[in-house]
Amino acid sequence: MSFENLEVWKKSSRLSAELYRELKELKDYGFRDQITRAGLSIPSNIAEGSGRATVKDCSNFLSYAKGSCGELKTQIHIGIEAGYINRVLGERWLSEADAINSMLAGLIRAKRSKIKAVNR
């Protein structure tokens, strides 16, 4: 299956684009760069993993995407507290990040089950 057909890729790509749109005027360039890079890393790692030759490599890149999801959530929390991100918008982003995280966890479990089945 192509990564473009994965709901988790679609959802994370939309979130990444929204981060760029909503934060484009933020003057704290370091924060803006960090949060947008974390958001961009999620769909990018999903795509990169889908292009890998082995299930193990794919699983590893999905794990990287999951890690970036945690990084993004941390930055959203900090952005809310620093006044960079409207609380309502930030809470919605956190909810989306939680959904993406859960979807990634399920995909990783499925990939790891394939690895175990091959190794038996």
Steps between C-alpha positions, in 0.01 A plus 500: 500500500621847414563731795266758343211258563574462872258696719778569751712660227205711377412613853861584592557683170192716559617578853848591376360736236274660760796560732681683221193710413409592857853577620636680192484840673661384827808712565676242721670338203676235709175376649315525168775304323510230768124440518451501123794262453356261760163510325661449159705209629193287572364456144854508359607203711182312411577556132865405539413184688257391230781523247731272695572149382436316826214491747753563780626819334142615442419435866804701609392804298147474638660506847691815404170656391349404836793666678449816297135493603605514864740782422222691325264455796765639736551803279125560474472494881789746529356719223169521683667591830726757330200664334613411148210264435135570577389249765196376303707446186779341702261258669366398158856443375575292808192290434605449137853409610355244745294345221805487271705347781238228552481428127880471485504267800251270324700505178822424688333206679381364165847533346666336802253212481612444142863499613424240769309285251793506256749409774307192614 
